[in-house]
Amino acid sequence: MFIRLTATFLLLFLSATCFCQIINIDKIDTFDYAKKAQWNLNIASGLEVDKQQATLFDASTFADASLQKMKELFIFSASNRFTYNGPEDVLNTGFFHLRWRHNYKNKLHPETYTQYQWDNKRGMVHRALAGANLRYNFWHHQMWEMTFATGLMYENEEWDYTAVDTNKIPAIHPNIQTSLLKSNSYMKWEGKISSKSNIAIGLFYQAGFEHFLQPRLAFNVNFDVDVSKHFAIGFKYGGIYDVQPVVPINKFYYTLSNNLIYKL
């Protein structure tokens, strides 16, 4: 028990938490239909304070919740990371995501979703989107799930030049706003590696119809290991490759994080 707790806290102190988001990966949805509403909630949070020449505050919070009733499944996810290292160095990034699936136990079923996010260090003032997919599921003995989905989404973004190299910033540089109807497709594999561990791997492809071969690509991995009935350690990786960024920032961006998760 002592070794397990020690390992848990070492992993937490070694964490480097960031966010990388296109469309949020959700939890597995192989539960049976139920007439009575059923819900679950996972919460992860962390706080780090470092004191050198200045005091650095780093706080992060994640939440995943789902509600099931009859043939309906609602999924809500949210996260926020706030880092303060003096008034000239503030990081604030996060998202809110809501998804609805009808007849979610059918191999072929619809889903709709909406999301709002921000990332001031990359220059994303805001990103708002809403869309719908047709989703195909294949389950293997309730142990793992393969998903393919494709559909349309409407996306509105506003970017500034915070993360752009100074030699690439034009003399007059107002914020840039875009509004596009996009194709959205993804595939996901999720399942149990053991009785106490779960992994989800997702690949996303999003592109406007006028520039279909200039997409945003994302690759996400979530890995959770149970350490007790209500606690787990979660590891996340997210990478985005944007062929044509809205502002001239790096095309590739990745994040890593690990968190202590409380499951209700």
Beta strands, then each sheet from edge to edge (+ up, - down):
strand 1: 34-51
strand 2: 55-70
strand 3: 72-84
strand 4: 90-102
strand 5: 108-119
strand 6: 124-140
strand 7: 144-159
strand 8: 176-194
strand 9: 197-208
strand 10: 216-226
strand 11: 231-242
strand 12: 252-263
sheet 1: 1+ 2- 3+ 4- 5+ 6- 7+ 8- 9+ 10- 11+ 12- 1+
end
